[in-house]
């Protein structure tokens, strides 16, 4: 992000929007971070004692979860016990003063607590309520609990991920959760946009599995259209060749995606093998897919003769789509990512100065947020309740003495 930033460029397109985040773990807090990244104020409600369970996620640095820090830096934390009637009354008060309520409880829980949309929006008809759950608010599975792993398997993703001789494979990161969180931010933004036109709020319903099922949706069409179930194909797509991940002679890896005919031709020229395109086995994508194993082997042998840097240089000169297979160290040393993507997470004595990926997109009028500090449980409770709701010191002290709220 830019070093010198005007007040105007700091506002962001979501400036003035206040989000009440009643969620934990990964997916809904990702939505909260997306909105906060573009200027919204996000008030995060946590259990007053244990906080968001994500605070217990590994890895840690000096006892502070790095994953929690990434998703929650810049948010305000309130410690409120939602299991108590008085705690829920505070939530109803807060909902009357915010633009968005973001929640990720199992469907039915908010209703059982008396925190349904009708109640929360009674004094705030423009309220947007964004709900993130395993299987959505409707359907036979709506009451089931669900985390990302379940979404990755039920969506069909795990079945097609991996190699023909390996089991279905889930990713080693919060894939479904992240996509659902980004989708929830998109839905929230649409609802806010609609509110600008009609003044009325809405309910956004996001199931963890649905955005992921959309992304891999061609497998459903392949079955319903052709009666074919897509199986695991390793690093290939099953639809274009040559494409995959290849190892150079220095042991490093790179990817090549010749997913169009023109790129395939340029790849063969880069390999100094223009004759390949004249071979009927490799002349078209359909032919190459029929002989994909041989096609991949030819490319792999060529890549394996040089270093990764040398191969990538050749491919770049021929405008072939390719890139290094980066590890985390590679990413943090890459000048493109340093300039455009990575940001500093600062202001925490526990973490020190560390880097992480910044916003997922860029808006020309907005220079981007700062990520300063990670909130402690309930750090902003008194500040928000007094400032936003006008609660007196005595009222706040009374709630704290009853264990309804906690924090500074």
VEXKEDO-203214 format. One record per residue (C-alpha): x negated, y negated, z; chain; residue number from 1. Coordinates in nm, 4 decimals. Layout:
// residues N
{u X; v Y; w Z; chaine A; num NUM}
...
// end
This chain:
// residues 408
{u 0.0000; v 0.0000; w 0.0000; chaine A; num 1}
{u -0.1054; v -0.3591; w -0.0488; chaine A; num 2}
{u -0.3106; v -0.5310; w 0.2204; chaine A; num 3}
{u -0.1454; v -0.8698; w 0.1895; chaine A; num 4}
{u 0.2311; v -0.8492; w 0.2009; chaine A; num 5}
{u 0.4861; v -1.1273; w 0.2158; chaine A; num 6}
{u 0.7877; v -1.1101; w 0.4446; chaine A; num 7}
{u 1.0061; v -1.0737; w 0.1356; chaine A; num 8}
{u 0.8098; v -0.7787; w -0.0002; chaine A; num 9}
{u 0.8288; v -0.6155; w 0.3421; chaine A; num 10}
{u 1.2080; v -0.6074; w 0.3540; chaine A; num 11}
{u 1.2732; v -0.3193; w 0.1208; chaine A; num 12}
{u 1.5967; v -0.2308; w -0.0592; chaine A; num 13}
{u 1.7460; v -0.0729; w 0.2562; chaine A; num 14}
{u 1.6709; v -0.3735; w 0.4784; chaine A; num 15}
{u 1.9630; v -0.4544; w 0.7075; chaine A; num 16}
{u 2.0871; v -0.0951; w 0.7154; chaine A; num 17}
{u 2.0883; v 0.0681; w 1.0586; chaine A; num 18}
{u 2.0904; v 0.4467; w 1.0859; chaine A; num 19}
{u 2.1812; v 0.6436; w 1.3978; chaine A; num 20}
{u 1.9971; v 0.9742; w 1.3645; chaine A; num 21}
{u 2.1541; v 1.2551; w 1.5694; chaine A; num 22}
{u 1.9278; v 1.5276; w 1.4409; chaine A; num 23}
{u 1.6170; v 1.7262; w 1.5038; chaine A; num 24}
{u 1.3707; v 1.9565; w 1.3335; chaine A; num 25}
{u 1.3083; v 1.8837; w 0.9655; chaine A; num 26}
{u 1.5821; v 1.8247; w 0.7075; chaine A; num 27}
{u 1.7909; v 1.5392; w 0.8518; chaine A; num 28}
{u 1.4840; v 1.3640; w 1.0018; chaine A; num 29}
{u 1.3376; v 1.3740; w 0.6502; chaine A; num 30}
{u 1.6461; v 1.1847; w 0.5347; chaine A; num 31}
{u 1.5913; v 0.9387; w 0.8185; chaine A; num 32}
{u 1.2335; v 0.8881; w 0.7131; chaine A; num 33}
{u 1.3339; v 0.8346; w 0.3479; chaine A; num 34}
{u 1.5749; v 0.5585; w 0.4516; chaine A; num 35}
{u 1.3249; v 0.4093; w 0.6940; chaine A; num 36}
{u 1.0555; v 0.4164; w 0.4241; chaine A; num 37}
{u 1.2621; v 0.1676; w 0.2239; chaine A; num 38}
{u 1.3509; v -0.0729; w 0.5008; chaine A; num 39}
{u 1.6286; v 0.0773; w 0.7127; chaine A; num 40}
{u 1.6164; v 0.0665; w 1.0923; chaine A; num 41}
{u 1.6424; v 0.4219; w 1.2201; chaine A; num 42}
{u 1.7530; v 0.4865; w 1.5788; chaine A; num 43}
{u 1.6739; v 0.8453; w 1.6680; chaine A; num 44}
{u 1.8716; v 1.0078; w 1.9505; chaine A; num 45}
{u 1.6842; v 1.2842; w 2.1303; chaine A; num 46}
{u 1.7473; v 1.5129; w 2.4241; chaine A; num 47}
{u 1.6400; v 1.2986; w 2.7207; chaine A; num 48}
{u 1.4123; v 1.5703; w 2.8613; chaine A; num 49}
{u 1.2810; v 1.7897; w 2.5809; chaine A; num 50}
{u 1.3326; v 1.5576; w 2.2851; chaine A; num 51}
{u 1.3401; v 1.6741; w 1.9251; chaine A; num 52}
{u 1.2238; v 2.0374; w 1.9094; chaine A; num 53}
{u 0.9899; v 1.9299; w 1.6299; chaine A; num 54}
{u 0.7741; v 1.7755; w 1.9018; chaine A; num 55}
{u 0.6741; v 2.1342; w 1.9781; chaine A; num 56}
{u 0.5680; v 2.2182; w 1.6229; chaine A; num 57}
{u 0.2100; v 2.3083; w 1.5518; chaine A; num 58}
{u -0.0368; v 2.1847; w 1.4490; chaine A; num 59}
{u -0.1111; v 1.9372; w 1.7262; chaine A; num 60}
{u -0.3716; v 1.6710; w 1.7738; chaine A; num 61}
{u -0.4375; v 1.5957; w 2.1389; chaine A; num 62}
{u -0.1004; v 1.7461; w 2.2253; chaine A; num 63}
{u 0.1055; v 1.5458; w 1.9740; chaine A; num 64}
{u 0.2741; v 1.7281; w 1.6866; chaine A; num 65}
{u 0.1441; v 1.6115; w 1.3504; chaine A; num 66}
{u 0.4601; v 1.7255; w 1.1741; chaine A; num 67}
{u 0.6828; v 1.5310; w 1.4108; chaine A; num 68}
{u 0.4581; v 1.2290; w 1.3717; chaine A; num 69}
{u 0.4879; v 1.2357; w 0.9929; chaine A; num 70}
{u 0.8669; v 1.2388; w 0.9917; chaine A; num 71}
{u 0.9333; v 1.0042; w 1.2819; chaine A; num 72}
{u 0.6722; v 0.7295; w 1.2830; chaine A; num 73}
{u 0.8441; v 0.3924; w 1.2841; chaine A; num 74}
{u 1.1753; v 0.5181; w 1.4227; chaine A; num 75}
{u 1.3186; v 0.4044; w 1.7544; chaine A; num 76}
{u 1.3798; v 0.6804; w 2.0102; chaine A; num 77}
{u 1.6729; v 0.6926; w 2.2492; chaine A; num 78}
{u 1.7041; v 0.9607; w 2.5160; chaine A; num 79}
{u 2.0763; v 1.0434; w 2.5459; chaine A; num 80}
{u 2.2357; v 1.3646; w 2.6717; chaine A; num 81}
{u 2.5070; v 1.4477; w 2.4173; chaine A; num 82}
{u 2.6273; v 1.7347; w 2.6368; chaine A; num 83}
{u 2.7804; v 1.4808; w 2.8733; chaine A; num 84}
{u 3.0968; v 1.2793; w 2.8171; chaine A; num 85}
{u 2.9271; v 0.9553; w 2.9147; chaine A; num 86}
{u 2.6434; v 1.0289; w 2.6729; chaine A; num 87}
{u 2.8926; v 1.0837; w 2.3928; chaine A; num 88}
{u 3.0655; v 0.7569; w 2.4872; chaine A; num 89}
{u 2.7354; v 0.5803; w 2.4276; chaine A; num 90}
{u 2.7183; v 0.7428; w 2.0827; chaine A; num 91}
{u 3.0697; v 0.6206; w 2.0009; chaine A; num 92}
{u 2.9642; v 0.2694; w 2.1037; chaine A; num 93}
{u 2.6529; v 0.2910; w 1.8876; chaine A; num 94}
{u 2.8492; v 0.4238; w 1.5889; chaine A; num 95}
{u 3.0618; v 0.1090; w 1.5943; chaine A; num 96}
{u 2.7496; v -0.1013; w 1.5348; chaine A; num 97}
{u 2.5529; v 0.0948; w 1.2757; chaine A; num 98}
{u 2.5899; v 0.1645; w 0.9051; chaine A; num 99}
{u 2.5066; v 0.5344; w 0.9003; chaine A; num 100}
{u 2.5392; v 0.8262; w 1.1393; chaine A; num 101}
{u 2.3075; v 1.1087; w 1.0352; chaine A; num 102}
{u 2.3689; v 1.4450; w 1.2038; chaine A; num 103}
{u 2.2517; v 1.8023; w 1.1627; chaine A; num 104}
{u 2.4452; v 2.0065; w 1.4174; chaine A; num 105}
{u 2.6178; v 2.3287; w 1.3204; chaine A; num 106}
{u 2.9549; v 2.2427; w 1.1609; chaine A; num 107}
{u 3.2219; v 2.2069; w 1.4256; chaine A; num 108}
{u 2.9891; v 2.0907; w 1.7019; chaine A; num 109}
{u 3.0473; v 1.7187; w 1.6439; chaine A; num 110}
{u 3.4236; v 1.7781; w 1.6351; chaine A; num 111}
{u 3.4086; v 1.9803; w 1.9577; chaine A; num 112}
{u 3.2271; v 1.6897; w 2.1196; chaine A; num 113}
{u 3.4866; v 1.4397; w 2.0008; chaine A; num 114}
{u 3.2331; v 1.2837; w 1.7651; chaine A; num 115}
{u 3.4205; v 1.3530; w 1.4417; chaine A; num 116}
{u 3.4220; v 1.0987; w 1.1615; chaine A; num 117}
{u 3.7679; v 0.9635; w 1.2457; chaine A; num 118}
{u 3.6565; v 0.8863; w 1.6000; chaine A; num 119}
{u 3.3186; v 0.7405; w 1.5060; chaine A; num 120}
{u 3.4641; v 0.5230; w 1.2301; chaine A; num 121}
{u 3.7716; v 0.4073; w 1.4224; chaine A; num 122}
{u 3.6118; v 0.0695; w 1.4955; chaine A; num 123}
{u 3.3816; v 0.0800; w 1.1931; chaine A; num 124}
{u 3.5694; v 0.1722; w 0.8741; chaine A; num 125}
{u 3.2575; v 0.1127; w 0.6661; chaine A; num 126}
{u 3.0626; v 0.3838; w 0.8495; chaine A; num 127}
{u 2.8802; v 0.6413; w 0.6386; chaine A; num 128}
{u 2.8394; v 0.9800; w 0.8040; chaine A; num 129}
{u 2.5766; v 1.2057; w 0.6506; chaine A; num 130}
{u 2.5952; v 1.5678; w 0.7601; chaine A; num 131}
{u 2.3165; v 1.8183; w 0.6969; chaine A; num 132}
{u 2.3756; v 2.1849; w 0.7777; chaine A; num 133}
{u 2.2716; v 2.5311; w 0.6689; chaine A; num 134}
{u 2.5689; v 2.6145; w 0.4484; chaine A; num 135}
{u 2.7725; v 2.2932; w 0.4399; chaine A; num 136}
{u 3.0911; v 2.1794; w 0.6106; chaine A; num 137}
{u 3.3197; v 2.4002; w 0.3981; chaine A; num 138}
{u 3.3214; v 2.7573; w 0.2710; chaine A; num 139}
{u 3.3140; v 3.1004; w 0.4360; chaine A; num 140}
{u 2.9582; v 3.0530; w 0.5674; chaine A; num 141}
{u 3.0018; v 2.7006; w 0.7035; chaine A; num 142}
{u 2.9904; v 2.8093; w 1.0690; chaine A; num 143}
{u 2.6673; v 3.0043; w 1.0248; chaine A; num 144}
{u 2.3413; v 2.8604; w 1.1571; chaine A; num 145}
{u 2.0774; v 2.7967; w 0.8969; chaine A; num 146}
{u 1.7154; v 2.6907; w 0.8725; chaine A; num 147}
{u 1.4983; v 2.6382; w 0.5685; chaine A; num 148}
{u 1.3898; v 3.0002; w 0.5402; chaine A; num 149}
{u 1.7515; v 3.1120; w 0.5137; chaine A; num 150}
{u 1.8159; v 2.8463; w 0.2494; chaine A; num 151}
{u 1.5110; v 2.9567; w 0.0526; chaine A; num 152}
{u 1.6319; v 3.3153; w 0.0463; chaine A; num 153}
{u 2.0047; v 3.2603; w -0.0037; chaine A; num 154}
{u 1.9509; v 3.0066; w -0.2826; chaine A; num 155}
{u 1.7647; v 3.2622; w -0.4957; chaine A; num 156}
{u 1.4296; v 3.0876; w -0.4674; chaine A; num 157}
{u 1.2463; v 3.3521; w -0.2641; chaine A; num 158}
{u 1.3612; v 3.6265; w -0.5006; chaine A; num 159}
{u 1.1884; v 3.4687; w -0.8017; chaine A; num 160}
{u 0.8836; v 3.3436; w -0.6107; chaine A; num 161}
{u 0.5763; v 3.5666; w -0.6103; chaine A; num 162}
{u 0.4344; v 3.8347; w -0.8346; chaine A; num 163}
{u 0.6066; v 4.1416; w -0.9788; chaine A; num 164}
{u 0.4288; v 4.3665; w -0.7286; chaine A; num 165}
{u 0.4784; v 4.1454; w -0.4216; chaine A; num 166}
{u 0.7848; v 4.1008; w -0.1993; chaine A; num 167}
{u 1.0126; v 3.7961; w -0.2364; chaine A; num 168}
{u 0.8190; v 3.5060; w -0.0885; chaine A; num 169}
{u 0.9195; v 3.1974; w 0.1068; chaine A; num 170}
{u 0.6893; v 2.8931; w 0.0970; chaine A; num 171}
{u 0.4592; v 2.8159; w 0.3931; chaine A; num 172}
{u 0.6134; v 2.4711; w 0.4437; chaine A; num 173}
{u 0.9559; v 2.3123; w 0.4819; chaine A; num 174}
{u 1.0557; v 2.3322; w 0.1171; chaine A; num 175}
{u 1.4341; v 2.3629; w 0.1376; chaine A; num 176}
{u 1.4489; v 2.1245; w 0.4349; chaine A; num 177}
{u 1.2532; v 1.8554; w 0.2535; chaine A; num 178}
{u 1.4615; v 1.8754; w -0.0633; chaine A; num 179}
{u 1.7810; v 1.8685; w 0.1410; chaine A; num 180}
{u 1.6544; v 1.5667; w 0.3351; chaine A; num 181}
{u 1.5711; v 1.3758; w 0.0183; chaine A; num 182}
{u 1.9101; v 1.4715; w -0.1261; chaine A; num 183}
{u 2.0799; v 1.3498; w 0.1906; chaine A; num 184}
{u 1.9045; v 1.0139; w 0.1531; chaine A; num 185}
{u 2.0283; v 0.9981; w -0.2065; chaine A; num 186}
{u 2.3840; v 1.0764; w -0.0955; chaine A; num 187}
{u 2.3658; v 0.8212; w 0.1838; chaine A; num 188}
{u 2.2473; v 0.5542; w -0.0575; chaine A; num 189}
{u 2.5330; v 0.6337; w -0.2979; chaine A; num 190}
{u 2.7863; v 0.6066; w -0.0162; chaine A; num 191}
{u 2.6402; v 0.2723; w 0.0916; chaine A; num 192}
{u 2.6494; v 0.1504; w -0.2682; chaine A; num 193}
{u 3.0156; v 0.2487; w -0.2959; chaine A; num 194}
{u 3.0861; v 0.0741; w 0.0342; chaine A; num 195}
{u 2.9517; v -0.2482; w -0.1138; chaine A; num 196}
{u 3.2287; v -0.2296; w -0.3736; chaine A; num 197}
{u 3.5246; v -0.1132; w -0.1650; chaine A; num 198}
{u 3.4249; v -0.1756; w 0.1970; chaine A; num 199}
{u 3.5053; v 0.1812; w 0.2952; chaine A; num 200}
{u 3.2663; v 0.4385; w 0.4394; chaine A; num 201}
{u 3.2427; v 0.8030; w 0.3455; chaine A; num 202}
{u 3.1201; v 1.1450; w 0.4577; chaine A; num 203}
{u 2.8195; v 1.2997; w 0.2822; chaine A; num 204}
{u 2.7976; v 1.6786; w 0.3130; chaine A; num 205}
{u 2.4578; v 1.8381; w 0.2401; chaine A; num 206}
{u 2.3891; v 2.2119; w 0.2669; chaine A; num 207}
{u 2.0237; v 2.3141; w 0.2973; chaine A; num 208}
{u 2.0474; v 2.5659; w 0.0156; chaine A; num 209}
{u 2.2326; v 2.3622; w -0.2485; chaine A; num 210}
{u 1.9631; v 2.1193; w -0.3684; chaine A; num 211}
{u 1.7203; v 2.4115; w -0.3979; chaine A; num 212}
{u 1.9766; v 2.6227; w -0.5833; chaine A; num 213}
{u 2.0231; v 2.3315; w -0.8234; chaine A; num 214}
{u 1.6522; v 2.3123; w -0.8934; chaine A; num 215}
{u 1.6298; v 2.6804; w -0.9842; chaine A; num 216}
{u 1.9754; v 2.6810; w -1.1428; chaine A; num 217}
{u 1.8592; v 2.8256; w -1.4749; chaine A; num 218}
{u 1.8449; v 3.1674; w -1.3120; chaine A; num 219}
{u 2.2210; v 3.1546; w -1.2609; chaine A; num 220}
{u 2.2788; v 3.0628; w -1.6250; chaine A; num 221}
{u 2.0423; v 3.3386; w -1.7342; chaine A; num 222}
{u 2.2618; v 3.5880; w -1.5493; chaine A; num 223}
{u 2.6045; v 3.4457; w -1.6328; chaine A; num 224}
{u 2.5054; v 3.3716; w -1.9919; chaine A; num 225}
{u 2.2777; v 3.6611; w -2.0829; chaine A; num 226}
{u 2.3297; v 3.9190; w -1.8110; chaine A; num 227}
{u 1.9624; v 3.9011; w -1.7147; chaine A; num 228}
{u 1.8325; v 3.8727; w -1.3583; chaine A; num 229}
{u 1.5070; v 3.6731; w -1.3487; chaine A; num 230}
{u 1.2343; v 3.8613; w -1.1674; chaine A; num 231}
{u 0.9090; v 3.7423; w -1.0157; chaine A; num 232}
{u 0.6524; v 3.6435; w -1.2780; chaine A; num 233}
{u 0.3652; v 3.5052; w -1.0705; chaine A; num 234}
{u 0.2328; v 3.1700; w -1.1892; chaine A; num 235}
{u 0.4242; v 3.1745; w -1.5168; chaine A; num 236}
{u 0.7654; v 3.0244; w -1.5758; chaine A; num 237}
{u 0.9007; v 3.3124; w -1.7762; chaine A; num 238}
{u 0.9843; v 3.0615; w -2.0490; chaine A; num 239}
{u 0.6602; v 2.9142; w -2.1856; chaine A; num 240}
{u 0.3099; v 3.0395; w -2.2650; chaine A; num 241}
{u 0.0289; v 2.9794; w -2.2000; chaine A; num 242}
{u 0.0966; v 2.8430; w -1.8562; chaine A; num 243}
{u -0.0533; v 2.9261; w -1.5205; chaine A; num 244}
{u -0.3380; v 2.8911; w -1.2753; chaine A; num 245}
{u -0.6871; v 2.9880; w -1.3822; chaine A; num 246}
{u -1.0249; v 3.0176; w -1.2087; chaine A; num 247}
{u -1.3362; v 2.8423; w -1.3361; chaine A; num 248}
{u -1.6862; v 2.9893; w -1.3059; chaine A; num 249}
{u -1.7601; v 2.7872; w -0.9911; chaine A; num 250}
{u -1.4754; v 2.9628; w -0.8104; chaine A; num 251}
{u -1.2434; v 2.6624; w -0.8209; chaine A; num 252}
{u -0.8929; v 2.6771; w -0.9626; chaine A; num 253}
{u -0.6973; v 2.4652; w -1.2083; chaine A; num 254}
{u -0.3573; v 2.4699; w -1.3727; chaine A; num 255}
{u -0.2719; v 2.4469; w -1.7417; chaine A; num 256}
{u 0.0796; v 2.3943; w -1.8742; chaine A; num 257}
{u 0.1080; v 2.4329; w -2.2515; chaine A; num 258}
{u 0.4841; v 2.4118; w -2.2263; chaine A; num 259}
{u 0.5370; v 2.2636; w -2.5722; chaine A; num 260}
{u 0.4091; v 2.3686; w -2.9136; chaine A; num 261}
{u 0.2022; v 2.0536; w -2.9639; chaine A; num 262}
{u 0.0267; v 2.0973; w -2.6298; chaine A; num 263}
{u -0.0428; v 2.4622; w -2.7076; chaine A; num 264}
{u -0.2039; v 2.3599; w -3.0374; chaine A; num 265}
{u -0.4188; v 2.0998; w -2.8607; chaine A; num 266}
{u -0.5198; v 2.3578; w -2.5995; chaine A; num 267}
{u -0.6418; v 2.5995; w -2.8674; chaine A; num 268}
{u -0.8346; v 2.3151; w -3.0297; chaine A; num 269}
{u -0.9903; v 2.2280; w -2.6920; chaine A; num 270}
{u -1.0918; v 2.5921; w -2.6608; chaine A; num 271}
{u -1.2498; v 2.5678; w -3.0082; chaine A; num 272}
{u -1.0060; v 2.8364; w -3.1143; chaine A; num 273}
{u -0.7758; v 2.6681; w -3.3686; chaine A; num 274}
{u -0.7431; v 3.0088; w -3.5313; chaine A; num 275}
{u -0.5182; v 3.1278; w -3.2503; chaine A; num 276}
{u -0.2213; v 2.9313; w -3.3802; chaine A; num 277}
{u -0.2516; v 3.1126; w -3.7121; chaine A; num 278}
{u -0.2203; v 3.4497; w -3.5431; chaine A; num 279}
{u 0.1429; v 3.5699; w -3.5680; chaine A; num 280}
{u 0.1201; v 3.6967; w -3.2086; chaine A; num 281}
{u 0.0551; v 3.3431; w -3.0814; chaine A; num 282}
{u 0.1977; v 3.1159; w -3.3519; chaine A; num 283}
{u 0.5148; v 3.0237; w -3.1621; chaine A; num 284}
{u 0.6187; v 3.0098; w -2.7994; chaine A; num 285}
{u 0.8535; v 3.3024; w -2.8490; chaine A; num 286}
{u 0.5696; v 3.5076; w -2.9952; chaine A; num 287}
{u 0.3327; v 3.4044; w -2.7182; chaine A; num 288}
{u 0.5865; v 3.5067; w -2.4563; chaine A; num 289}
{u 0.6082; v 3.8507; w -2.6175; chaine A; num 290}
{u 0.2291; v 3.8763; w -2.5894; chaine A; num 291}
{u 0.1982; v 3.6680; w -2.2736; chaine A; num 292}
{u -0.0446; v 3.8977; w -2.0929; chaine A; num 293}
{u -0.2948; v 3.8819; w -2.3797; chaine A; num 294}
{u -0.2385; v 3.5076; w -2.4210; chaine A; num 295}
{u -0.3046; v 3.4400; w -2.0526; chaine A; num 296}
{u -0.6164; v 3.6586; w -2.0618; chaine A; num 297}
{u -0.7626; v 3.4620; w -2.3563; chaine A; num 298}
{u -0.7156; v 3.1326; w -2.1707; chaine A; num 299}
{u -0.8463; v 3.2780; w -1.8432; chaine A; num 300}
{u -1.1635; v 3.4013; w -2.0120; chaine A; num 301}
{u -1.2265; v 3.0595; w -2.1650; chaine A; num 302}
{u -1.1708; v 2.8764; w -1.8347; chaine A; num 303}
{u -1.3995; v 3.1225; w -1.6571; chaine A; num 304}
{u -1.7006; v 3.0242; w -1.8690; chaine A; num 305}
{u -1.7394; v 2.6713; w -1.7276; chaine A; num 306}
{u -1.7034; v 2.4749; w -1.4051; chaine A; num 307}
{u -1.3657; v 2.3309; w -1.3144; chaine A; num 308}
{u -1.4896; v 1.9756; w -1.3663; chaine A; num 309}
{u -1.6200; v 2.0634; w -1.7125; chaine A; num 310}
{u -1.2982; v 2.2405; w -1.8171; chaine A; num 311}
{u -1.0768; v 1.9588; w -1.6911; chaine A; num 312}
{u -1.2899; v 1.7075; w -1.8772; chaine A; num 313}
{u -1.2465; v 1.8987; w -2.2028; chaine A; num 314}
{u -0.8743; v 1.9388; w -2.1537; chaine A; num 315}
{u -0.8338; v 1.5707; w -2.0709; chaine A; num 316}
{u -1.0154; v 1.4719; w -2.3910; chaine A; num 317}
{u -0.7627; v 1.6785; w -2.5884; chaine A; num 318}
{u -0.4663; v 1.5460; w -2.3906; chaine A; num 319}
{u -0.3741; v 1.8886; w -2.2560; chaine A; num 320}
{u -0.1560; v 1.8967; w -1.9454; chaine A; num 321}
{u -0.3851; v 2.0271; w -1.6695; chaine A; num 322}
{u -0.4939; v 1.9518; w -1.3156; chaine A; num 323}
{u -0.7081; v 2.0804; w -1.0344; chaine A; num 324}
{u -0.5514; v 2.3099; w -0.7749; chaine A; num 325}
{u -0.6138; v 2.0754; w -0.4850; chaine A; num 326}
{u -0.6568; v 2.1592; w -0.1206; chaine A; num 327}
{u -0.5962; v 1.8935; w 0.1452; chaine A; num 328}
{u -0.9568; v 1.7742; w 0.1347; chaine A; num 329}
{u -0.9393; v 1.7349; w -0.2432; chaine A; num 330}
{u -0.6238; v 1.5259; w -0.2096; chaine A; num 331}
{u -0.7706; v 1.2843; w 0.0446; chaine A; num 332}
{u -1.0807; v 1.2288; w -0.1695; chaine A; num 333}
{u -0.8996; v 1.1786; w -0.5003; chaine A; num 334}
{u -0.9058; v 0.8112; w -0.6119; chaine A; num 335}
{u -0.5595; v 0.8308; w -0.7673; chaine A; num 336}
{u -0.3951; v 0.9550; w -0.4505; chaine A; num 337}
{u -0.5972; v 0.7118; w -0.2373; chaine A; num 338}
{u -0.4699; v 0.4173; w -0.4420; chaine A; num 339}
{u -0.1108; v 0.5221; w -0.4937; chaine A; num 340}
{u 0.0119; v 0.7853; w -0.2508; chaine A; num 341}
{u -0.1726; v 0.8151; w 0.0806; chaine A; num 342}
{u -0.0994; v 0.5817; w 0.3705; chaine A; num 343}
{u -0.2473; v 0.5292; w 0.7157; chaine A; num 344}
{u -0.0631; v 0.6447; w 1.0262; chaine A; num 345}
{u -0.2051; v 0.4127; w 1.2898; chaine A; num 346}
{u -0.1277; v 0.2643; w 1.6277; chaine A; num 347}
{u -0.1421; v 0.5872; w 1.8245; chaine A; num 348}
{u -0.4149; v 0.6345; w 2.0810; chaine A; num 349}
{u -0.3451; v 1.0078; w 2.0677; chaine A; num 350}
{u -0.3766; v 1.0520; w 1.6913; chaine A; num 351}
{u -0.6247; v 0.7822; w 1.6065; chaine A; num 352}
{u -0.6220; v 0.6712; w 1.2424; chaine A; num 353}
{u -0.5047; v 0.9501; w 1.0122; chaine A; num 354}
{u -0.3646; v 0.9654; w 0.6600; chaine A; num 355}
{u -0.0448; v 1.1145; w 0.5262; chaine A; num 356}
{u 0.1690; v 1.0924; w 0.2111; chaine A; num 357}
{u 0.3712; v 0.7726; w 0.1912; chaine A; num 358}
{u 0.7104; v 0.7070; w 0.0253; chaine A; num 359}
{u 0.8176; v 0.9455; w -0.2496; chaine A; num 360}
{u 0.8738; v 0.6657; w -0.5014; chaine A; num 361}
{u 0.7815; v 0.3048; w -0.5628; chaine A; num 362}
{u 0.9980; v -0.0065; w -0.6054; chaine A; num 363}
{u 0.8322; v -0.3042; w -0.7713; chaine A; num 364}
{u 0.9831; v -0.5656; w -0.5368; chaine A; num 365}
{u 0.8840; v -0.3764; w -0.2218; chaine A; num 366}
{u 0.5302; v -0.3290; w -0.1017; chaine A; num 367}
{u 0.6158; v -0.0385; w 0.1268; chaine A; num 368}
{u 0.6386; v 0.0260; w 0.4995; chaine A; num 369}
{u 0.3741; v 0.0471; w 0.7646; chaine A; num 370}
{u 0.3461; v 0.3553; w 0.9827; chaine A; num 371}
{u 0.2421; v 0.2341; w 1.3254; chaine A; num 372}
{u 0.2731; v 0.4621; w 1.6235; chaine A; num 373}
{u 0.4907; v 0.7621; w 1.7071; chaine A; num 374}
{u 0.7819; v 0.7033; w 1.9474; chaine A; num 375}
{u 0.7831; v 0.8650; w 2.2883; chaine A; num 376}
{u 1.1085; v 1.0297; w 2.3995; chaine A; num 377}
{u 1.3493; v 0.7497; w 2.4893; chaine A; num 378}
{u 1.0911; v 0.4764; w 2.4314; chaine A; num 379}
{u 1.3536; v 0.2355; w 2.2956; chaine A; num 380}
{u 1.6585; v 0.3345; w 2.5004; chaine A; num 381}
{u 1.6864; v 0.0186; w 2.7114; chaine A; num 382}
{u 1.5892; v -0.2069; w 2.4219; chaine A; num 383}
{u 1.8593; v -0.0710; w 2.1913; chaine A; num 384}
{u 2.1380; v -0.0378; w 2.4456; chaine A; num 385}
{u 2.0871; v -0.3902; w 2.5705; chaine A; num 386}
{u 2.0114; v -0.5504; w 2.2374; chaine A; num 387}
{u 2.2552; v -0.3708; w 2.0080; chaine A; num 388}
{u 2.5368; v -0.2966; w 2.2525; chaine A; num 389}
{u 2.4897; v -0.5624; w 2.5182; chaine A; num 390}
{u 2.4696; v -0.3129; w 2.8047; chaine A; num 391}
{u 2.3623; v -0.4791; w 3.1286; chaine A; num 392}
{u 2.0559; v -0.3725; w 3.3236; chaine A; num 393}
{u 2.2824; v -0.2354; w 3.5955; chaine A; num 394}
{u 2.4797; v -0.0241; w 3.3492; chaine A; num 395}
{u 2.1624; v 0.1121; w 3.1928; chaine A; num 396}
{u 2.0183; v 0.1856; w 3.5368; chaine A; num 397}
{u 2.3396; v 0.3647; w 3.6366; chaine A; num 398}
{u 2.3340; v 0.5860; w 3.3264; chaine A; num 399}
{u 1.9688; v 0.6624; w 3.3880; chaine A; num 400}
{u 2.0312; v 0.7539; w 3.7515; chaine A; num 401}
{u 2.2972; v 1.0046; w 3.6397; chaine A; num 402}
{u 2.0584; v 1.1608; w 3.3874; chaine A; num 403}
{u 2.2753; v 1.0519; w 3.0942; chaine A; num 404}
{u 1.9925; v 0.8564; w 2.9390; chaine A; num 405}
{u 1.6207; v 0.8386; w 2.9843; chaine A; num 406}
{u 1.3409; v 0.6210; w 2.8623; chaine A; num 407}
{u 1.1932; v 0.2792; w 2.8986; chaine A; num 408}
// end
